[in-house]
Amino acid sequence: MVSGALSAVVVPLAAEHAEQVLAIYQAGIDEGNATFETAAPSWEAFDAAKLPEHRFAALDADGAVLGWVAASRVSDRCAYAGVVEHSVYVDPAARGRGIASALLKALIDSTERAGIWTIQSGIFPENTASLAVHQRAGFRVIGTRERIGRHHGVWRDVVLVERRSPAID
């Protein structure tokens, strides 16, 4: 899928993207408002945790990774078969160019084709750019989990967002 003004193409995320994907993840971790994680996982751990059919990379004309999105199952219970949790990260140098929006669109399209009815995520309230891009992509705020975990010794809140598919009955 090519996205017009982006100068990027969204492709399935594969092992060949691993080094750049994990570097972008680490950049988000280092900024402090993206995740409770303190270090990017190994590619093997990342690969095992993410659903292969619901992960994408945005590439520039030279094939460099500008950002990525990936989803994981929220539960093995059959009642939650149509619910995934996702993460989306964009290289700091590529922000503000619609990369996250294009990645979220690819994720929404793939999950709807698979019959998944809910995509959810937890976002630090300080990450206003992420909250805004999710709202534009049709996510709504469900609520805030207050003081849900410590991050570098400080209690942090997490805003829960979800997108319910209008295509899945």
Backbone as a printed PyTorch tensor [residue, N CA C, xyz], in Angstrom:
tensor([[[  0.8510,  -1.1640,   0.0000],
         [  0.0000,   0.0000,   0.0000],
         [  0.9000,   1.2300,   0.0000]],

        [[  0.7160,   2.0820,  -0.9480],
         [  1.4760,   3.3290,  -1.0070],
         [  0.5670,   4.4450,  -0.5240]],

        [[  1.1040,   5.3130,   0.2910],
         [  0.3420,   6.4350,   0.8130],
         [  0.8960,   7.7190,   0.2320]],

        [[  0.0970,   8.3650,  -0.5930],
         [  0.4360,   9.5540,  -1.3440],
         [  1.5500,  10.4490,  -0.8570]],

        [[  1.2340,  11.4470,  -0.0320],
         [  2.1910,  12.4680,   0.3800],
         [  3.2380,  11.9520,   1.3550]],

        [[  3.0680,  10.7330,   1.7850],
         [  4.0010,  10.1810,   2.7670],
         [  5.3920,   9.9340,   2.2300]],

        [[  5.4980,   9.5820,   0.9590],
         [  6.7590,   9.1060,   0.4010],
         [  7.1880,   7.8420,   1.1320]],

        [[  6.2150,   7.0110,   1.4570],
         [  6.4910,   5.7690,   2.1580],
         [  5.5700,   4.6820,   1.6370]],

        [[  6.0160,   3.4670,   1.7870],
         [  5.1960,   2.3170,   1.4430],
         [  5.0640,   1.4720,   2.7070]],

        [[  3.8640,   0.9560,   2.9420],
         [  3.6200,   0.1010,   4.0960],
         [  3.6340,  -1.3410,   3.6180]],

        [[  4.4810,  -2.1450,   4.2560],
         [  4.6740,  -3.5420,   3.8710],
         [  4.5650,  -4.4280,   5.1120]],

        [[  4.3560,  -5.7230,   4.9170],
         [  4.3970,  -6.6100,   6.0830],
         [  5.7630,  -6.5210,   6.7660]],

        [[  5.7570,  -6.4450,   8.0820],
         [  6.9920,  -6.3750,   8.8550],
         [  7.6190,  -7.7740,   8.8690]],

        [[  8.8920,  -7.8440,   8.4960],
         [  9.5840,  -9.1240,   8.3830],
         [ 10.9280,  -9.0650,   9.1030]],

        [[ 11.5550, -10.2090,   9.2110],
         [ 12.8430, -10.3220,   9.9040],
         [ 13.8900,  -9.3810,   9.3260]],

        [[ 13.8170,  -9.0970,   8.0390],
         [ 14.7920,  -8.2000,   7.4260],
         [ 14.7130,  -6.7720,   7.9810]],

        [[ 13.5990,  -6.4420,   8.6280],
         [ 13.4130,  -5.1190,   9.2210],
         [ 13.8100,  -5.0720,  10.6990]],

        [[ 14.1850,  -6.2090,  11.2480],
         [ 14.3660,  -6.3650,  12.6930],
         [ 15.2560,  -5.3050,  13.3280]],

        [[ 16.4410,  -5.1130,  12.8030],
         [ 17.3880,  -4.1950,  13.4370],
         [ 16.8190,  -2.7790,  13.5190]],

        [[ 16.2250,  -2.3030,  12.4230],
         [ 15.6790,  -0.9470,  12.4060],
         [ 14.4240,  -0.8350,  13.2720]],

        [[ 13.5740,  -1.8640,  13.2580],
         [ 12.3680,  -1.8630,  14.0830],
         [ 12.7450,  -1.7680,  15.5560]],

        [[ 13.7050,  -2.5850,  15.9770],
         [ 14.1040,  -2.5690,  17.3830],
         [ 14.8040,  -1.2700,  17.7610]],

        [[ 15.5180,  -0.6540,  16.8230],
         [ 16.1500,   0.6480,  17.0930],
         [ 15.0820,   1.7300,  17.2780]],

        [[ 14.0310,   1.7010,  16.4670],
         [ 12.9360,   2.6640,  16.6140],
         [ 12.2160,   2.4330,  17.9350]],

        [[ 12.0210,   1.1830,  18.2860],
         [ 11.4040,   0.8530,  19.5730],
         [ 12.2580,   1.3900,  20.7180]],

        [[ 13.5670,   1.1940,  20.6500],
         [ 14.4550,   1.6710,  21.7020],
         [ 14.4360,   3.1930,  21.7880]],

        [[ 14.3400,   3.8680,  20.6460],
         [ 14.2480,   5.3350,  20.6600],
         [ 12.9950,   5.7810,  21.4100]],

        [[ 11.8770,   5.0930,  21.1700],
         [ 10.6510,   5.4150,  21.8970],
         [ 10.7850,   5.1440,  23.3810]],

        [[ 11.4290,   4.0400,  23.7250],
         [ 11.6710,   3.7050,  25.1310],
         [ 12.5120,   4.8020,  25.7830]],

        [[ 13.5690,   5.2150,  25.0970],
         [ 14.4970,   6.2100,  25.6450],
         [ 13.8290,   7.5580,  25.8790]],

        [[ 12.8260,   7.8980,  25.0840],
         [ 12.1290,   9.1720,  25.2590],
         [ 11.2830,   9.1990,  26.5330]],

        [[ 10.8710,   8.0370,  27.0180],
         [ 10.2290,   7.9490,  28.3170],
         [  8.7200,   8.0120,  28.3840]],

        [[  8.0260,   8.2590,  27.2720],
         [  6.5650,   8.3470,  27.3190],
         [  5.8730,   7.3870,  26.3680]],

        [[  6.5430,   6.2810,  26.0550],
         [  5.9520,   5.3480,  25.1120],
         [  5.5560,   4.0140,  25.7350]],

        [[  6.2930,   3.5530,  26.7380],
         [  6.0780,   2.2140,  27.2600],
         [  6.7090,   2.0810,  28.6420]],

        [[  6.2480,   1.1000,  29.3810],
         [  6.8770,   0.7630,  30.6460],
         [  8.1850,  -0.0080,  30.4310]],

        [[  8.3820,  -0.5520,  29.2460],
         [  9.6040,  -1.3030,  28.9540],
         [ 10.8220,  -0.3950,  29.1300]],

        [[ 11.9370,  -0.9990,  29.4890],
         [ 13.1670,  -0.2300,  29.6550],
         [ 14.2130,  -0.5790,  28.6050]],

        [[ 13.9770,  -1.6480,  27.8580],
         [ 14.8870,  -2.0450,  26.7790],
         [ 14.0950,  -2.8140,  25.7400]],

        [[ 14.4390,  -2.6030,  24.4840],
         [ 13.8000,  -3.3460,  23.4000],
         [ 14.1360,  -4.8310,  23.5620]],

        [[ 13.2020,  -5.6990,  23.2240],
         [ 13.4610,  -7.1280,  23.3400],
         [ 14.3790,  -7.6090,  22.2130]],

        [[ 14.7670,  -8.8550,  22.3040],
         [ 15.4700,  -9.4690,  21.1790],
         [ 14.4780,  -9.6190,  20.0300]],

        [[ 14.9870,  -9.7740,  18.8240],
         [ 14.0900, -10.0010,  17.6920],
         [ 13.2780, -11.2680,  17.9200]],

        [[ 13.8900, -12.3070,  18.4660],
         [ 13.1880, -13.5690,  18.6870],
         [ 11.9940, -13.3680,  19.6180]],

        [[ 12.1710, -12.6100,  20.6880],
         [ 11.0750, -12.3550,  21.6200],
         [  9.9980, -11.4810,  20.9660]],

        [[ 10.4150, -10.4540,  20.2410],
         [  9.4810,  -9.5730,  19.5320],
         [  8.6630, -10.3900,  18.5430]],

        [[  9.3510, -11.1780,  17.7250],
         [  8.7260, -11.9820,  16.6810],
         [  7.7140, -12.9590,  17.2800]],

        [[  8.0600, -13.5860,  18.3770],
         [  7.1790, -14.5740,  19.0010],
         [  5.9360, -13.9330,  19.6080]],

        [[  6.0400, -12.6830,  20.0380],
         [  4.9320, -12.0200,  20.7300],
         [  3.9440, -11.3330,  19.7940]],

        [[  4.3380, -11.0750,  18.5610],
         [  3.5010, -10.3010,  17.6450],
         [  2.8600, -11.2080,  16.5970]],

        [[  1.6070, -10.9370,  16.2940],
         [  0.8830, -11.7250,  15.3020],
         [  1.4330, -11.4310,  13.9070]],

        [[  1.9270, -12.4400,  13.2030],
         [  2.5860, -12.2030,  11.8970],
         [  1.7000, -11.4950,  10.8710]],

        [[  0.4070, -11.7760,  10.8860],
         [ -0.4820, -11.1830,   9.8840],
         [ -0.9450,  -9.7760,  10.2430]],

        [[ -0.5500,  -9.2910,  11.4140],
         [ -0.9920,  -7.9610,  11.8590],
         [  0.1940,  -7.1290,  12.3310]],

        [[  1.2290,  -7.0780,  11.4970],
         [  2.3840,  -6.2200,  11.7910],
         [  2.9320,  -5.6900,  10.4830]],

        [[  3.2370,  -4.3980,  10.5000],
         [  3.6200,  -3.7050,   9.2750],
         [  4.7530,  -2.7310,   9.5420]],

        [[  5.5220,  -2.4560,   8.4950],
         [  6.5890,  -1.4560,   8.5460],
         [  6.3290,  -0.4350,   7.4480]],

        [[  6.6260,   0.8230,   7.7410],
         [  6.5870,   1.8750,   6.7270],
         [  8.0250,   2.0990,   6.2760]],

        [[  8.2450,   2.0120,   4.9690],
         [  9.5890,   2.1390,   4.4080],
         [  9.6810,   3.3660,   3.5240]],

        [[ 10.8490,   4.0160,   3.5520],
         [ 11.0750,   5.1260,   2.6240],
         [ 11.5280,   4.5570,   1.2800]],

        [[ 11.8240,   5.4370,   0.3310],
         [ 12.1870,   5.0150,  -1.0250],
         [ 13.4450,   4.1550,  -1.0580]],

        [[ 14.3020,   4.2950,  -0.0610],
         [ 15.5350,   3.5040,   0.0050],
         [ 15.3670,   2.2170,   0.8040]],

        [[ 14.1590,   1.9610,   1.3040],
         [ 13.9080,   0.7500,   2.0760],
         [ 14.1890,   0.8770,   3.5600]],

        [[ 14.4970,   2.0880,   4.0250],
         [ 14.7290,   2.2960,   5.4590],
         [ 13.3910,   2.3090,   6.1900]],

        [[ 13.3510,   1.7110,   7.3700],
         [ 12.1330,   1.6570,   8.1770],
         [ 11.9070,   3.0170,   8.8400]],

        [[ 10.7170,   3.5780,   8.6060],
         [ 10.3200,   4.8590,   9.2010],
         [  9.4600,   4.6610,  10.4430]],

        [[  8.8250,   3.5040,  10.5210],
         [  7.9560,   3.2060,  11.6520],
         [  7.3860,   1.8150,  11.5230]],

        [[  6.7250,   1.3830,  12.5810],
         [  6.1300,   0.0440,  12.5690],
         [  4.9030,   0.0010,  13.4660]],

        [[  4.0560,  -0.9730,  13.2020],
         [  2.8930,  -1.2660,  14.0260],
         [  2.8090,  -2.7760,  14.1450]],

        [[  2.3990,  -3.2580,  15.3030],
         [  2.2550,  -4.6960,  15.5100],
         [  1.1920,  -4.9490,  16.5600]],

        [[  0.5210,  -6.0860,  16.4250],
         [ -0.5320,  -6.4650,  17.3610],
         [ -0.2060,  -7.8000,  18.0090]],

        [[ -0.7370,  -7.9500,  19.2180],
         [ -0.6010,  -9.1860,  19.9920],
         [ -1.9790,  -9.6030,  20.4830]],

        [[ -2.1320, -10.8740,  20.7260],
         [ -3.3770, -11.3560,  21.3330],
         [ -3.4540, -10.8370,  22.7590]],

        [[ -4.6560, -10.5380,  23.2190],
         [ -4.8100, -10.1000,  24.6040],
         [ -5.0800, -11.2720,  25.5360]],

        [[ -5.5540, -12.3850,  24.9800],
         [ -5.9020, -13.5360,  25.8060],
         [ -6.0230, -14.7680,  24.9330]],

        [[ -5.8050, -15.9310,  25.5360],
         [ -6.0390, -17.1970,  24.8470],
         [ -7.4880, -17.6450,  24.9710]],

        [[ -8.2610, -16.9640,  25.8020],
         [ -9.6680, -17.3220,  25.9830],
         [-10.4430, -17.0350,  24.7070]],

        [[-11.3030, -17.9750,  24.3050],
         [-12.0100, -17.8400,  23.0250],
         [-12.9000, -16.5990,  22.9750]],

        [[-13.3990, -16.1330,  24.1100],
         [-14.2410, -14.9350,  24.1180],
         [-13.4970, -13.7020,  23.6200]],

        [[-12.1600, -13.7250,  23.7090],
         [-11.3470, -12.5850,  23.3060],
         [-10.6530, -12.8150,  21.9590]],

        [[-11.1260, -13.7710,  21.1830],
         [-10.4850, -14.0950,  19.9000],
         [-10.4560, -12.9010,  18.9520]],

        [[-11.3880, -11.9920,  19.0880],
         [-11.4640, -10.8380,  18.2020],
         [-10.9170,  -9.5610,  18.7960]],

        [[-10.0340,  -9.6910,  19.7870],
         [ -9.4710,  -8.5150,  20.4540],
         [ -7.9490,  -8.6140,  20.4240]],

        [[ -7.3080,  -7.5440,  19.9610],
         [ -5.8470,  -7.4780,  19.9550],
         [ -5.3970,  -6.1870,  20.6140]],

        [[ -4.1660,  -6.2110,  21.0910],
         [ -3.5250,  -5.0160,  21.6230],
         [ -2.3980,  -4.6510,  20.6680]],

        [[ -2.2230,  -3.3770,  20.4230],
         [ -1.2080,  -2.9830,  19.4420],
         [ -0.2440,  -1.9430,  20.0010]],

        [[  0.8620,  -1.8080,  19.2710],
         [  1.8440,  -0.7490,  19.4960],
         [  2.1670,  -0.1490,  18.1380]],

        [[  2.4080,   1.1520,  18.1240],
         [  2.8490,   1.8160,  16.8990],
         [  3.9640,   2.7870,  17.2780]],

        [[  5.0590,   2.7200,  16.5400],
         [  6.2380,   3.5550,  16.8010],
         [  6.7270,   4.1480,  15.4920]],

        [[  7.1450,   5.4110,  15.5490],
         [  7.6820,   6.0920,  14.3710],
         [  9.0560,   6.6460,  14.7290]],

        [[  9.9920,   6.4940,  13.8080],
         [ 11.3340,   7.0430,  13.9960],
         [ 11.2030,   8.5360,  14.2930]],

        [[ 11.9050,   9.0370,  15.3060],
         [ 11.7920,  10.4570,  15.6430],
         [ 12.0020,  11.3920,  14.4440]],

        [[ 12.8810,  11.0360,  13.5280],
         [ 13.1500,  11.8970,  12.3690],
         [ 12.0290,  11.8550,  11.3330]],

        [[ 11.1010,  10.9060,  11.4580],
         [ 10.0280,  10.7590,  10.4610],
         [  8.6630,  11.1780,  11.0040]],

        [[  8.6180,  11.7150,  12.1920],
         [  7.3350,  12.0830,  12.7940],
         [  6.7180,  13.2950,  12.1090]],

        [[  5.3960,  13.3730,  12.1870],
         [  4.6730,  14.4930,  11.6060],
         [  4.4370,  14.3600,  10.1150]],

        [[  4.6770,  13.1790,   9.5670],
         [  4.5220,  12.9630,   8.1240],
         [  3.4040,  11.9930,   7.7820]],

        [[  2.6040,  11.6110,   8.7650],
         [  1.4870,  10.6980,   8.5040],
         [  1.8560,   9.2260,   8.5590]],

        [[  3.0420,   8.9170,   9.0290],
         [  3.4990,   7.5280,   9.0730],
         [  2.6290,   6.7070,  10.0290]],

        [[  2.4020,   7.2060,  11.2380],
         [  1.5860,   6.4630,  12.2010],
         [  0.1730,   6.2500,  11.6720]],

        [[ -0.3870,   7.2430,  11.0300],
         [ -1.7400,   7.1030,  10.4680],
         [ -1.7800,   6.0160,   9.4030]],

        [[ -0.7900,   5.9840,   8.5340],
         [ -0.7400,   4.9530,   7.4890],
         [ -0.5770,   3.5600,   8.1020]],

        [[  0.2490,   3.4640,   9.1330],
         [  0.4410,   2.1750,   9.7980],
         [ -0.8300,   1.7190,  10.5040]],

        [[ -1.5140,   2.6310,  11.1820],
         [ -2.7620,   2.2700,  11.8410],
         [ -3.8190,   1.8440,  10.8270]],

        [[ -3.8550,   2.5000,   9.6710],
         [ -4.8020,   2.1010,   8.6250],
         [ -4.5130,   0.6760,   8.1610]],

        [[ -3.2480,   0.3560,   7.9560],
         [ -2.8870,  -1.0040,   7.5360],
         [ -3.3100,  -2.0210,   8.5900]],

        [[ -3.0960,  -1.6910,   9.8610],
         [ -3.4940,  -2.5910,  10.9430],
         [ -5.0090,  -2.7590,  10.9860]],

        [[ -5.7300,  -1.6730,  10.8940],
         [ -7.1950,  -1.7330,  10.9060],
         [ -7.6940,  -2.5900,   9.7450]],

        [[ -7.1500,  -2.3700,   8.5560],
         [ -7.5680,  -3.1530,   7.3900],
         [ -7.3050,  -4.6420,   7.5920]],

        [[ -6.1220,  -4.9870,   8.0960],
         [ -5.7850,  -6.4080,   8.2640],
         [ -6.6270,  -7.0620,   9.3530]],

        [[ -6.8770,  -6.3390,  10.4390],
         [ -7.6650,  -6.9330,  11.5220],
         [ -9.1270,  -7.0900,  11.1100]],

        [[ -9.6620,  -6.1360,  10.3850],
         [-11.0470,  -6.2760,   9.9350],
         [-11.1960,  -7.4420,   8.9680]],

        [[-10.2250,  -7.6190,   8.0660],
         [-10.2710,  -8.7740,   7.1490],
         [-10.2440, -10.0890,   7.9270]],

        [[ -9.6010, -10.0880,   9.0890],
         [ -9.4730, -11.3020,   9.9080],
         [-10.6330, -11.4750,  10.8970]],

        [[-11.5950, -10.5580,  10.8930],
         [-12.7310, -10.6770,  11.7910],
         [-12.4640, -10.1920,  13.2080]],

        [[-11.3950,  -9.4350,  13.3980],
         [-11.0740,  -8.8770,  14.7130],
         [-11.9220,  -7.6310,  14.9200]],

        [[-12.6300,  -7.5880,  16.0430],
         [-13.5730,  -6.4910,  16.2790],
         [-13.0520,  -5.3830,  17.1710]],

        [[-11.9700,  -5.6270,  17.9040],
         [-11.4520,  -4.5810,  18.7840],
         [ -9.9340,  -4.5420,  18.7360]],

        [[ -9.4100,  -3.3490,  18.5400],
         [ -7.9750,  -3.0740,  18.6760],
         [ -7.8550,  -2.1490,  19.8780]],

        [[ -6.9830,  -2.4970,  20.8080],
         [ -6.8380,  -1.6680,  22.0060],
         [ -5.3680,  -1.3670,  22.2720]],

        [[ -5.1620,  -0.3810,  23.1340],
         [ -3.8060,  -0.0360,  23.5500],
         [ -3.8740,   0.8040,  24.8140]],

        [[ -2.7550,   0.8760,  25.4980],
         [ -2.5970,   1.7590,  26.6420],
         [ -1.5380,   2.7990,  26.3110]],

        [[ -1.8530,   4.0640,  26.5420],
         [ -0.9660,   5.1650,  26.1600],
         [ -0.7680,   6.0750,  27.3680]],

        [[  0.4800,   6.4350,  27.6300],
         [  0.7190,   7.4000,  28.7000],
         [  0.0040,   8.7090,  28.3430]],

        [[ -0.6710,   9.3560,  29.3000],
         [ -1.3900,  10.5930,  28.9930],
         [ -0.4860,  11.7150,  28.4950]],

        [[  0.7870,  11.6670,  28.8430],
         [  1.7320,  12.6830,  28.3680],
         [  2.0310,  12.5410,  26.8750]],

        [[  1.7260,  11.3890,  26.3060],
         [  2.0000,  11.1380,  24.8870],
         [  0.8320,  11.6630,  24.0480]],

        [[  0.6950,  12.9850,  24.0320],
         [ -0.4430,  13.6200,  23.3730],
         [ -0.4690,  13.3830,  21.8650]],

        [[  0.6980,  13.2520,  21.2420],
         [  0.7280,  12.9870,  19.8000],
         [  0.1160,  11.6220,  19.4990]],

        [[  0.4390,  10.6230,  20.3010],
         [ -0.1230,   9.2880,  20.0980],
         [ -1.6270,   9.2950,  20.3450]],

        [[ -2.0630,   9.9560,  21.3920],
         [ -3.4980,  10.0360,  21.6540],
         [ -4.2250,  10.6970,  20.4850]],

        [[ -3.6480,  11.7450,  19.9200],
         [ -4.2830,  12.4580,  18.8080],
         [ -4.3500,  11.5930,  17.5500]],

        [[ -3.2760,  10.8980,  17.2080],
         [ -3.2890,  10.0740,  15.9950],
         [ -4.2660,   8.9090,  16.1540]],

        [[ -4.3690,   8.3800,  17.3520],
         [ -5.3320,   7.3050,  17.5740],
         [ -6.7740,   7.8260,  17.4570]],

        [[ -7.0210,   9.0000,  17.9870],
         [ -8.3650,   9.5710,  17.8600],
         [ -8.7150,   9.7650,  16.3830]],

        [[ -7.7800,  10.2800,  15.6060],
         [ -8.0290,  10.4760,  14.1650],
         [ -8.2780,   9.1500,  13.4560]],

        [[ -7.7300,   8.0570,  13.9700],
         [ -7.8970,   6.7400,  13.3570],
         [ -9.1540,   6.0200,  13.8580]],

        [[ -9.9550,   6.7100,  14.6630],
         [-11.2150,   6.1260,  15.1020],
         [-11.1770,   5.4400,  16.4500]],

        [[-10.1050,   5.6200,  17.2000],
         [-10.0290,   5.0660,  18.5530],
         [-10.7330,   6.0230,  19.5090]],

        [[-11.2560,   5.4790,  20.5900],
         [-11.8700,   6.3030,  21.6270],
         [-11.2230,   5.9720,  22.9600]],

        [[-11.2400,   6.9440,  23.8360],
         [-10.7070,   6.7490,  25.1790],
         [-11.7550,   6.0030,  25.9990]],

        [[-11.3360,   4.9130,  26.5990],
         [-12.2120,   4.1090,  27.4510],
         [-12.1200,   4.5960,  28.8990]],

        [[-10.9230,   4.9950,  29.3030],
         [-10.7200,   5.4700,  30.6680],
         [ -9.2420,   5.5480,  30.9790]],

        [[ -8.9450,   5.8830,  32.2040],
         [ -7.5560,   5.9950,  32.6450],
         [ -7.3220,   5.0420,  33.7970]],

        [[ -6.2920,   4.2420,  33.6720],
         [ -5.8470,   3.3900,  34.7750],
         [ -4.8330,   4.2140,  35.5500]],

        [[ -5.2440,   4.6610,  36.7210],
         [ -4.4020,   5.5640,  37.5050],
         [ -3.3370,   4.8020,  38.2810]],

        [[ -2.1450,   5.3580,  38.2530],
         [ -1.0270,   4.7860,  39.0130],
         [ -0.9400,   3.2740,  38.8080]],

        [[ -0.9970,   2.8530,  37.5650],
         [ -1.0520,   1.4290,  37.2420],
         [  0.3100,   0.7530,  37.3510]],

        [[  1.3780,   1.5070,  37.2070],
         [  2.7020,   0.9160,  37.3150],
         [  3.7650,   1.9650,  37.5360]],

        [[  4.8960,   1.5040,  38.0300],
         [  6.0280,   2.4160,  38.2330],
         [  6.9180,   2.3910,  36.9980]],

        [[  7.3720,   3.5640,  36.6380],
         [  8.2630,   3.7290,  35.4940],
         [  9.4080,   4.6100,  35.9680]],

        [[ 10.5850,   4.0270,  36.0520],
         [ 11.7520,   4.7370,  36.5920],
         [ 11.4480,   5.3300,  37.9720]],

        [[ 10.7440,   4.5280,  38.7830],
         [ 10.4630,   4.9230,  40.1570],
         [  9.2820,   5.8540,  40.3510]],

        [[  8.5840,   6.1960,  39.2760],
         [  7.4550,   7.1300,  39.3490],
         [  6.1800,   6.3930,  38.9410]],

        [[  5.1140,   6.5650,  39.7270],
         [  3.8270,   5.9870,  39.3490],
         [  3.3250,   6.6610,  38.0800]],

        [[  2.8490,   5.8570,  37.1340],
         [  2.3430,   6.3940,  35.8610],
         [  0.9090,   5.9440,  35.6240]],

        [[  0.1370,   6.8210,  35.0250],
         [ -1.2080,   6.5060,  34.5520],
         [ -1.1100,   5.9930,  33.1220]],

        [[ -2.1260,   5.2660,  32.7030],
         [ -2.2220,   4.8060,  31.3200],
         [ -3.6480,   5.0490,  30.8320]],

        [[ -3.7790,   5.7130,  29.6900],
         [ -5.0710,   5.9450,  29.0570],
         [ -5.3710,   4.7390,  28.1630]],

        [[ -6.5080,   4.1100,  28.4010],
         [ -6.9160,   2.9750,  27.5750],
         [ -7.7030,   3.4820,  26.3840]],

        [[ -7.2880,   3.0530,  25.1910],
         [ -7.9980,   3.4170,  23.9660],
         [ -8.3930,   2.1380,  23.2430]],

        [[ -9.4940,   2.2300,  22.5040],
         [ -9.9100,   1.0940,  21.6900],
         [-10.6050,   1.5890,  20.4340]],

        [[-10.5380,   0.7280,  19.4350],
         [-11.2990,   0.9540,  18.2090],
         [-12.1440,  -0.2790,  17.9740]],

        [[-13.4430,  -0.0730,  17.9990],
         [-14.3820,  -1.1520,  17.7010],
         [-14.6970,  -1.0700,  16.2120]],

        [[-14.5550,  -2.1690,  15.5240],
         [-14.7910,  -2.1780,  14.0910],
         [-16.2710,  -2.0520,  13.7600]],

        [[-16.6120,  -1.0760,  12.9240],
         [-18.0100,  -0.9940,  12.4770],
         [-18.3120,  -2.0650,  11.4210]],

        [[-17.2730,  -2.7250,  10.9080],
         [-17.4450,  -3.7340,   9.8650],
         [-17.7300,  -5.1260,  10.4190]],

        [[-17.4650,  -5.3390,  11.6940],
         [-17.6490,  -6.6520,  12.2980],
         [-18.8960,  -6.6060,  13.1470]],

        [[-19.8430,  -7.4780,  12.8490],
         [-21.1260,  -7.4860,  13.5520],
         [-21.0770,  -8.4190,  14.7380]]])
